[in-house]
């Protein structure tokens, strides 16, 4: 398996570049019999573009998905699913000055060295956040599978710059409010302040980062393949493949280093004849296996590297010091677009592990789908 693929049973291969013809994914190993339409995938892709135009890049791709294979009469067939979106809003001339001037914070220089100048540098090529459209395509299929088996994955913004979410959120708040605002924060008061933080940085020709939290509910106990395919290890690997992610933590994460064992340990108790954890400092993973508590993971997203402020660089054609002011269309904050990508990334890994553990079969029989529709009708 090449470096552009991830997963053992639910294998996702992504392709395309920021300014190439298209971006897409091939998903191999999706069980046959899953009810799935292009609209299901489109609904997830639409989440990548916040409606407030001031908060995002002026490059607004419609990302109308085309499924080329793997679907027939509204169900997956068991064949590889190939789906893509076309790049139609590229302005490659914006990157002419950057061919020999690597942008600070980007992979321009190491990519040029690794590929000896053959890499597509326009918009960052394969290193652009644009490629995450493929992650969302895969995530849309994964989330549909998880829905059939009662697993829910939700991501949302908890911090933008120094503006952090303080309120205690209910699951209802997360479901109702996350995509009701452009910063993807479930607390609407905090969302307004986060919006102000982004616009202030934009006005200064700068950018800000933030934190995205993701939770998954109703995972069976014991999902994961220690030691090198641990559930948290594989999730962390996938999340670190999201451009601009610089940190990943589970549960209370680094805060555990400040605690005593008696404070950090999650005790067990009985509730309605079921064993449950009385706290969730571990974030739903113990020893690389799901513990039965909700999975809780957070990612730190760095500030957008492309800013209009003048920065120092080197002209690689002359090997002399130079300056650069990045032209083109860029997000003053990547975090709002990252939320559905994080959600999709976690869902993709969970499906792979659930298939490997035998919780999701290779073919979804009539009985499984019938139970799913019965539940939907009851809801």
C-alpha positions as CSV (number, residue, x, y, z in Angstrom):
1,X,0.0,0.0,0.0
2,X,1.4,3.4,-1.0
3,X,1.8,6.5,1.1
4,X,-1.4,8.0,-0.3
5,X,-3.6,5.3,1.2
6,X,-4.7,4.6,4.8
7,X,-6.6,1.7,6.5
8,X,-6.4,-2.1,6.5
9,X,-9.9,-3.1,5.7
10,X,-11.6,0.2,4.8
11,X,-8.8,1.5,2.6
12,X,-8.9,5.1,1.5
13,X,-6.6,6.4,-1.3
14,X,-6.8,10.1,-2.1
15,X,-5.6,11.8,-5.2
16,X,-5.4,15.3,-6.7
17,X,-3.6,18.6,-6.1
18,X,-4.8,22.1,-5.1
19,X,-4.6,23.4,-8.7
20,X,-4.8,20.1,-10.6
21,X,-8.0,19.0,-12.5
22,X,-9.7,17.4,-9.5
23,X,-9.5,16.0,-6.0
24,X,-11.0,12.7,-5.0
25,X,-10.8,9.4,-3.2
26,X,-11.0,5.7,-3.9
27,X,-12.6,3.7,-1.0
28,X,-11.9,0.0,-1.1
29,X,-13.5,-2.3,1.4
30,X,-16.8,-0.6,2.0
31,X,-19.4,-3.3,2.7
32,X,-21.9,-4.1,0.1
33,X,-25.5,-3.2,0.8
34,X,-25.0,0.2,2.4
35,X,-27.8,2.7,1.4
36,X,-25.8,5.5,-0.1
37,X,-26.4,8.3,-2.6
38,X,-24.4,11.2,-4.1
39,X,-26.5,13.5,-1.9
40,X,-25.2,11.8,1.2
41,X,-21.7,12.7,0.2
42,X,-22.7,16.1,-1.0
43,X,-24.2,17.0,2.4
44,X,-20.9,16.4,4.1
45,X,-18.8,18.3,1.4
46,X,-21.1,21.3,1.8
47,X,-20.0,21.6,5.4
48,X,-16.5,22.5,4.3
49,X,-17.6,25.9,3.2
50,X,-18.8,28.3,5.9
51,X,-21.5,30.7,4.6
52,X,-19.8,33.9,6.0
53,X,-17.6,34.9,3.1
54,X,-15.5,37.2,5.3
55,X,-14.1,34.3,7.2
56,X,-12.9,32.1,4.4
57,X,-10.8,32.2,1.2
58,X,-12.4,33.9,-1.8
59,X,-11.8,30.7,-3.7
60,X,-15.2,29.1,-3.3
61,X,-15.3,25.7,-5.1
62,X,-18.8,24.3,-5.3
63,X,-17.4,20.8,-4.9
64,X,-20.2,19.0,-6.7
65,X,-19.4,15.4,-6.1
66,X,-19.4,12.8,-8.9
67,X,-19.4,9.1,-7.9
68,X,-17.8,7.1,-10.7
69,X,-18.1,3.6,-9.3
70,X,-19.2,1.4,-6.4
71,X,-22.9,2.5,-6.3
72,X,-25.9,0.8,-8.0
73,X,-29.5,1.5,-7.4
74,X,-28.9,3.4,-4.2
75,X,-26.6,0.8,-2.5
76,X,-22.9,0.1,-2.3
77,X,-21.9,-2.9,-4.4
78,X,-18.8,-4.0,-2.7
79,X,-16.6,-2.7,-5.5
80,X,-14.3,0.3,-4.9
81,X,-16.1,3.6,-4.6
82,X,-14.4,6.3,-6.7
83,X,-15.7,9.8,-6.1
84,X,-14.3,13.2,-7.0
85,X,-14.8,17.0,-7.1
86,X,-13.5,19.2,-9.9
87,X,-11.2,22.2,-9.3
88,X,-12.9,25.0,-11.2
89,X,-11.8,28.2,-9.3
90,X,-8.1,28.1,-9.6
91,X,-6.0,31.2,-10.3
92,X,-2.5,29.6,-10.7
93,X,-0.9,32.9,-11.7
94,X,-1.1,33.9,-8.0
95,X,1.8,31.5,-7.4
96,X,4.2,32.7,-10.1
97,X,6.3,34.7,-7.6
98,X,6.4,31.7,-5.2
99,X,8.1,29.3,-7.6
100,X,11.5,30.3,-6.3
101,X,10.5,31.9,-3.0
102,X,9.3,29.3,-0.5
103,X,6.5,30.6,1.7
104,X,7.2,30.5,5.5
105,X,5.1,27.9,7.3
106,X,4.5,25.9,4.1
107,X,6.1,22.7,2.7
108,X,7.3,24.6,-0.4
109,X,11.0,24.2,0.4
110,X,11.2,20.6,1.7
111,X,8.9,19.5,-1.1
112,X,11.1,21.1,-3.8
113,X,14.2,19.4,-2.3
114,X,12.5,16.0,-2.0
115,X,11.0,16.0,-5.5
116,X,13.9,17.9,-7.1
117,X,11.5,20.6,-8.4
118,X,9.0,18.3,-10.1
119,X,6.3,18.8,-7.5
120,X,3.3,21.0,-8.4
121,X,3.9,24.1,-6.2
122,X,0.6,25.9,-7.2
123,X,-1.4,26.4,-4.1
124,X,0.8,23.9,-2.3
125,X,-0.1,21.0,-4.6
126,X,-0.5,17.8,-2.6
127,X,0.4,19.7,0.6
128,X,-2.7,22.0,0.4
129,X,-5.7,21.8,2.6
130,X,-7.6,21.4,-0.6
131,X,-6.9,17.7,-0.6
132,X,-9.0,17.3,2.5
133,X,-12.1,17.3,0.2
134,X,-11.1,13.7,-0.4
135,X,-11.1,13.0,3.4
136,X,-14.6,14.3,3.6
137,X,-15.7,12.1,0.7
138,X,-14.4,9.1,2.5
139,X,-15.8,10.3,5.8
140,X,-19.3,10.7,4.3
141,X,-19.3,7.0,3.5
142,X,-17.8,6.1,6.9
143,X,-20.4,8.2,8.8
144,X,-23.2,6.5,6.8
145,X,-21.9,3.1,7.9
146,X,-21.5,4.2,11.5
147,X,-25.1,5.5,11.5
148,X,-26.3,2.0,10.6
149,X,-24.5,0.6,13.6
150,X,-25.5,3.3,16.0
151,X,-22.2,5.1,16.3
152,X,-22.2,8.9,16.1
153,X,-19.2,11.2,15.5
154,X,-19.4,15.0,16.1
155,X,-16.7,17.6,15.8
156,X,-16.8,21.3,16.7
157,X,-14.6,24.3,17.4
158,X,-13.6,24.9,21.0
159,X,-11.0,27.7,20.5
160,X,-10.0,30.4,18.0
161,X,-6.9,32.2,18.9
162,X,-7.1,33.1,22.6
163,X,-10.9,32.9,22.6
164,X,-11.8,29.6,24.2
165,X,-15.2,28.0,24.7
166,X,-16.1,28.2,28.4
167,X,-19.7,26.9,28.5
168,X,-20.6,23.3,29.3
169,X,-22.1,21.9,26.1
170,X,-25.0,19.5,25.8
171,X,-25.2,16.9,23.0
172,X,-28.3,18.8,21.8
173,X,-26.3,22.0,21.5
174,X,-23.6,20.3,19.5
175,X,-26.1,18.8,17.1
176,X,-28.2,21.9,16.6
177,X,-25.7,24.7,16.7
178,X,-22.3,23.5,15.3
179,X,-23.2,24.2,11.6
180,X,-25.6,27.0,12.4
181,X,-22.7,29.4,12.4
182,X,-19.6,29.9,10.3
183,X,-17.0,29.2,13.0
184,X,-18.6,25.8,13.8
185,X,-18.9,26.5,17.5
186,X,-21.9,25.0,19.4
187,X,-22.0,28.0,21.8
188,X,-23.5,30.8,19.8
189,X,-22.2,33.6,22.1
190,X,-18.7,32.2,21.9
191,X,-19.1,31.9,18.1
192,X,-19.6,35.6,17.8
193,X,-16.4,36.4,19.8
194,X,-14.5,33.9,17.7
195,X,-15.7,35.5,14.5
196,X,-14.4,38.9,15.8
197,X,-11.1,37.3,16.6
198,X,-10.8,36.0,13.0
199,X,-11.8,39.3,11.4
200,X,-9.4,41.3,13.6
201,X,-6.5,39.1,12.4
202,X,-7.6,39.4,8.8
203,X,-7.7,43.2,9.0
204,X,-4.1,43.1,10.3
205,X,-3.0,40.9,7.3
206,X,-2.5,38.0,9.7
207,X,-4.2,34.8,10.7
208,X,-5.2,32.7,13.7
209,X,-5.4,29.1,14.7
210,X,-7.5,27.2,17.1
211,X,-8.7,23.8,18.5
212,X,-11.2,21.3,17.2
213,X,-12.7,18.7,19.5
214,X,-14.3,15.5,18.2
215,X,-16.4,13.0,20.2
216,X,-17.7,9.6,19.2
217,X,-20.5,7.8,21.0
218,X,-21.7,4.2,21.3
219,X,-18.4,2.5,20.3
220,X,-18.3,-1.1,21.4
221,X,-15.7,-2.0,24.1
222,X,-12.4,-3.5,22.8
223,X,-12.0,-1.9,19.4
224,X,-8.4,-1.4,18.4
225,X,-5.4,-3.6,17.3
226,X,-2.5,-3.1,19.8
227,X,0.3,-2.5,19.8
228,X,1.1,-0.7,16.5
229,X,-2.5,-0.4,15.3
230,X,-3.9,0.9,18.5
231,X,-7.2,2.8,18.1
232,X,-5.8,6.1,19.4
233,X,-2.5,5.7,17.4
234,X,-4.4,5.2,14.1
235,X,-6.7,8.1,14.8
236,X,-3.7,10.3,15.7
237,X,-2.0,9.3,12.5
238,X,-5.0,10.2,10.4
239,X,-5.5,13.5,12.1
240,X,-1.8,14.4,11.6
241,X,-2.4,13.9,7.9
242,X,-4.8,16.9,8.0
243,X,-2.7,19.9,6.9
244,X,-2.1,22.5,9.7
245,X,-2.7,20.0,12.5
246,X,0.2,20.3,14.9
247,X,-1.1,18.5,18.0
248,X,-3.4,15.7,19.0
249,X,-4.6,14.7,22.5
250,X,-7.1,12.3,23.9
251,X,-9.2,12.9,27.0
252,X,-7.5,15.4,29.3
253,X,-4.3,14.9,27.3
254,X,-1.3,16.8,28.6
255,X,-3.2,17.8,31.7
256,X,-2.7,14.3,32.9
257,X,1.0,15.0,33.4
258,X,0.0,17.4,36.3
259,X,-2.2,14.9,38.1
260,X,-1.8,12.1,40.5
261,X,-2.8,8.6,39.6
262,X,-5.7,8.7,42.0
263,X,-7.0,11.8,40.2
264,X,-6.4,10.6,36.7
265,X,-7.6,7.0,36.9
266,X,-11.2,6.4,35.6
267,X,-13.0,4.2,38.1
268,X,-15.6,1.6,37.3
269,X,-19.1,1.2,38.6
270,X,-22.4,-0.5,37.9
271,X,-25.4,1.2,36.3
272,X,-28.5,-0.7,35.2
273,X,-26.6,-4.0,35.3
274,X,-24.0,-2.5,33.0
275,X,-20.3,-1.8,33.8
276,X,-19.5,1.9,33.1
277,X,-16.6,4.3,33.7
278,X,-17.4,6.9,36.3
279,X,-15.1,9.5,34.6
280,X,-13.4,9.8,31.2
281,X,-10.0,11.3,31.7
282,X,-8.6,8.8,29.2
283,X,-10.9,10.0,26.4
284,X,-12.5,6.6,25.8
285,X,-9.2,4.7,25.0
286,X,-7.3,2.4,27.3
287,X,-4.2,0.5,26.1
288,X,-5.1,1.3,22.5
289,X,-8.6,-0.2,22.9
290,X,-12.0,1.6,23.1
291,X,-13.1,1.6,26.8
292,X,-16.8,2.0,26.4
293,X,-16.8,5.6,27.3
294,X,-17.2,8.3,24.6
295,X,-14.1,8.8,22.5
296,X,-12.8,12.3,23.0
297,X,-10.0,13.7,20.9
298,X,-8.8,17.3,20.3
299,X,-6.5,18.7,17.6
300,X,-4.5,21.9,17.6
301,X,-4.7,23.7,14.3
302,X,-2.0,26.2,13.5
303,X,-2.6,29.7,12.1
304,X,-2.9,29.8,8.3
305,X,0.6,30.1,6.9
306,X,-0.3,32.2,3.9
307,X,-0.6,35.8,5.2
308,X,-0.3,39.2,3.4
309,X,2.3,40.6,5.9
310,X,5.8,40.8,4.5
311,X,8.0,37.9,5.6
312,X,11.6,36.9,5.1
313,X,12.5,34.1,2.7
314,X,15.2,33.1,0.3
315,X,15.2,33.3,-3.5
316,X,16.2,29.8,-4.5
317,X,17.1,30.9,-8.1
318,X,19.8,33.3,-6.8
319,X,20.4,32.0,-3.2
320,X,20.0,35.5,-1.8
321,X,17.8,36.7,1.0
322,X,14.5,38.0,-0.1
323,X,11.0,39.0,1.2
324,X,7.6,37.8,0.2
325,X,4.0,38.9,0.6
326,X,1.8,36.0,-0.2
327,X,-0.7,36.8,-2.9
328,X,-3.9,34.9,-3.7
329,X,-7.0,33.8,-1.8
330,X,-6.4,32.4,1.7
331,X,-8.4,31.7,4.8
332,X,-7.6,34.0,7.8
333,X,-8.4,30.9,9.9
334,X,-8.5,27.3,8.8
335,X,-10.3,26.0,11.9
336,X,-13.9,26.3,10.5
337,X,-13.1,24.3,7.4
338,X,-11.2,21.8,9.6
339,X,-14.2,20.8,11.7
340,X,-15.9,18.5,9.1
341,X,-12.4,17.2,8.0
342,X,-11.6,16.1,11.6
343,X,-15.1,14.6,11.9
344,X,-14.6,12.6,8.7
345,X,-11.0,11.6,9.6
346,X,-12.1,10.1,12.9
347,X,-15.1,8.3,11.3
348,X,-12.9,6.8,8.6
349,X,-10.6,5.2,11.2
350,X,-13.4,4.0,13.3
351,X,-15.0,2.2,10.4
352,X,-11.7,0.5,9.5
353,X,-11.3,-0.8,13.0
354,X,-14.9,-1.9,13.4
355,X,-14.6,-4.0,10.3
356,X,-11.3,-5.4,11.5
357,X,-12.9,-6.3,14.8
358,X,-15.9,-8.0,13.2
359,X,-18.5,-5.5,14.4
360,X,-19.3,-4.4,10.8
361,X,-19.7,-7.3,8.3
362,X,-18.4,-7.3,4.8
363,X,-21.9,-7.4,3.4
364,X,-24.9,-5.7,5.1
365,X,-27.7,-8.2,4.9
366,X,-31.4,-7.4,4.7
367,X,-31.7,-8.1,8.4
368,X,-29.1,-5.4,9.3
369,X,-30.6,-2.8,7.0
370,X,-34.1,-3.6,8.1
371,X,-33.2,-3.1,11.7
372,X,-31.6,0.3,10.8
373,X,-34.7,1.5,9.0
374,X,-36.9,0.3,11.9
375,X,-34.8,2.4,14.2
376,X,-35.0,5.4,11.9
377,X,-38.8,5.1,11.7
378,X,-39.1,5.0,15.5
379,X,-37.0,8.1,15.8
